[in-house]
Amino acid sequence: MNIDLDAMSLKDLRDLRNKLDRAISTFEDRRKREALAAAETAAREFGFNLAELTTAKQARSKVAPKYANPQDPSLTWTGRGRKPRWVQEALDTGKKLEELEI
């Protein structure tokens, strides 16, 4: 198919562009449906459905704080992860972690 774009009017060029946009859109939609069908087939081969594999994992639940800063009780720590500076400073001054428990 050989189209002489220089010979086309502005209206014809715009009509052609609209037809191309629709053709591209339907092509992309068709490819997405094909990809989704292939993913569903692959999931079934492993004994799952696609929804089971694509749902987001549950967020971790909040953990209650176990330790509080004696000077500022609003500063707390669950005991997980890196020790806050106030915990490390208390330990460096000779306090035991048990002394900071809530």
N, C-alpha and C positions, 0 to 999 in steps of 0.2 A: 504494500500500500504506500503510494507515493503521493503526498499532498503538497501542493504549491502554496505555502503559507503567504507568500508575497502577493499572490493574486486574490487572496481572500479579503473580504470587507471586515471592518471592525466587528460588526454584528456576527458574522460567520465565525470569526476567531473566538469571540466570547462564547458562542454556542458550542464550539469545539472544546473549549476549556471546560465548560460545564459538563459536557459528556465525559471528558477525561476524568474529571474529579469524581463523578458518579462511578465510573468504571474502576477507578483506583479504590474507592471506598468499598464497593461490593467485593472486589478482589481481596482486600484486607480482611473484611468480615468473613469471607469464605475460608481464608487461610486460618483465621482464629478458630473457627468452628472445627476445621480439620485437626488443628493442634489439640483442641480440647477433647475431641473424640479419641485421638491417639493417646493422650494422657489418661483418659478414663479406661481405655483398654489395657494400658500398662499397669494401672493400679489394680484392676480386676485380676490380672495375671498373678499378682502378689497377694491376692485375697483381701484387698481393701477397696473401698470406693473413694473417689477423688475427694469428696468432702472430708473424709477422715484424715486425709493427708494434707489438706490445705488449710485446716482450721488452725488458728493461732494457739500457741501453747498458753496455758493458764499462767497468769502472773504469780509470782511468789507471794505468799501471804505475809502480812506484816508480822514482825516478831516483837514481842513486848521487850522494852528495855530492862536490862538486869542490873545496870550500874548507873549511879548518878554522881555528879560532881558535888562534894560537900560544900564548896563555896558558892556554887550556883546550881541548885537542883534542876533547873530547866535544861541543863546540859546532861544528856543521857547517852548510854551506849548499850547496844544489845549483846555485846560480847562476841560479835561476828565481825570479820573483816579487820582492817587495820585499826590499831588502838588510837583513839583521839589523843591529841597533845596533852589534855588535862589528865588523862589516865596515865600516860607515860611519865608525866612530871610527878604524879603522886607515887608511882612505883619507884621512881628515881630517888625520892626523898625517904624511902624506907617503908612506905605503906604497903599493905598487902591488898590484893585485888578483892578479897573478901570484905575488907573494910569499906569498899565503895559500893557494895551491893545495896539494892533498894530494899 
